[in-house]
Amino acid sequence: MPKHTEKAIKAAFLKLLSENPLNKISVRTIAEECGINRNSFYYHFRDIPSLIEEIVTDAANSLIQKYPSINNLDEAAEAAINFSLKNKKAVLHIYNSVNRCIYEQYLMKICEYVVKTYFETVFKAEKDAISQSDKEIIINFTKCGLFGLYIDWINNDMKDDAIEKIKRLLVICHGLIDEMIERCINNI
């Protein structure tokens, strides 16, 4: 029964969040929405920010499980964007609240996972030929680029087609990671 209640709380919160800004949602409104008392909420979650953190962590972990290996970056980035589009109002309400950092942490975790997994999948032979420090630099550079594009898209209220922009960026940057790895191997 506790897992059922926890799921009901999450569903009620997401429903309310798709309709209202975060500052208009209270533990009381969540409890009323899912037909429980406030003590039941507090049995499962410390507060609303901890509820948000669990929801976005669950979403990140779900995406990670779905992509144990990544052969192209645009497919994984598209999955993250589709999750955000499916929950657009909720994402914007969290992003435009004092709890923005929770969503940004989720996003950074996804970007880092996608880039590391891509690097490990596609560059198996080359990864042992470069130093750990250089690997971290390449991963950080690529991760921050994806993160920046995604944040820019959210700052523009998710209006334009982020998937096409990311795909275009990947076409423009095609071979860049290969070139970076080659430079690391040759100690340039």
Secondary structure, DSSP 4 states (H G I P E B T S, - for coil): -HHHHHHHHHHHHHHHHHHS-GGG--HHHHHHHHT--HHHHHHH-SSHHHHHHHHHHHHHHHHHHH-SS-S-HHHHHHHHHHHHHHTHHHHHHHHTSTTHHHHHHHHHHHHHHHHHHHHHHHTHHHHTTS-HHHHHHHHHHHHHHHHHHHHHHHHTTT-S-HHHHHHHHHHHTTTHHHHHHHHHHTT-
